[in-house]
Amino acid sequence: NATVTQYIGEVARYLLNSPETPYDRKHNVRLVIGNGLRREVWVPFLERFGIAEVGEFYGATEGNIGLGHLSQNMEGVGAVAHAGALLRHLLKFQIVKHDVVTEEPVRDPATGFCIPCE
């Protein structure tokens, strides 16, 4: 009779890629909470399993902040979409560009400061 459940990473994709069964919608789950729900999995997963809401979060032990995203519709589909102005103001942080090849923040060559994401 659970109404909320947790997913981690690729579990939603694995479930979505499994054969459909009559049990896909025989549950009371209205909200799934977790991290790593890929954009291409998000909508098909919710539609197939009849789930209304996603609570996506991100946090890391080596960081000093966590981000959350509650989606009650299809806006902002795909992991933690962005941090709103209020959250940025209250917590005084900024998300910066990251080079996936070097695993380093991208810095402005003139100042040496990290370049904020838009």
N, C-alpha and C positions, 0 to 999 in steps of 0.2 A: 504493500500500500504506500510505498514511498512516493513523494511528489517532487523531490529534488535528488539529483544524483551527481556524482563527480566523474569527469573524464580526464584522461591524461594523454597528451600528445596524439598519437596516431590511432587510439582505440576507436574513435568515431569513424575513421576511414576504414578500419578493418571490419567494423560492423556493417558499414554501408556496402562494402564489397562482398559481404556474405550473401548467400541466397535469401531471397525474401521468404518470410514464413507468415502464417496467420497470427503469430504472436507479436509481430512488429509493433502493433498499436494496442496490445492488450496490457496496458499499464496505466498508472496514474501520474507519471512523471510530467511535470509542466515546465521544469527548469533544470538545465544541465550547467554545471559549473566546472571550469577547468582551464587548461591552457594548451595552446598549440592546435586549435581547430582551424584547419586551412580553409582559405576562401572558397576553393572549389568543392569542398566537402560540406561546408556550413549549411547552405540552403537545402541541398538534396537530403542531408541527414535529418534536418528538422521536418521536412515534408514527409519523408518515408516513415519516420517513427512518431509523427504527430506531437512534436514537442514545441511549446510556444515561445520559450525564452532561453537565451544563452547568457551566462555570466562568465566572461573571459577575463583572466587576470594574468599578470606577469610579476614576478618578484625573483630576486636572486640573493643568496646569502652574502655574496661579496658586494652587493649594492646596498644603498641606503633608502630605497624607495620601492614601492609596489604600485603597479598600474592596474586599473580595473575598467571593464567595459560591460555594461548590461544592455543587451539587445532585445527589445520587445517587438521589433519589426525587422525588416531586412536592410535598414540603414546601418552603415558601419560594419558590414559583414567582413569578417576576416581578422581574427586575432584582436589584439589591442590596437584599435585604429589610431587614436591620438590621445593626448592629454589636454583636457580643456583649460581655458584661461583661469578659471577659479582654482583648480587643482594646482596649476603652475604657480599662481600667486600665493596660495596658502603654504605650499611646501617649498617654494623657492628653488626649483630645479629647472633644467632645460634638457631636452633630448637633442643629442648632437649626431651629425652624420658619422657613419662608420664604414671603413674600408673592409669589405669581406675577404679580400685577398691577404692583406697584411694583418688583419685583426686589430687594427689601431683606429683611434678616432681621426677623422679628416680635419686637418688644421689649415688655417689661413696662412699662406706663405709669408704675407707681409707682417702679420702680428704674432703668429704662432698659436693663437687661440683656436679652440675647437669651433667648427662651423655648425651653428644650430640648424636643425631640420625645420622645414617650413610647415 
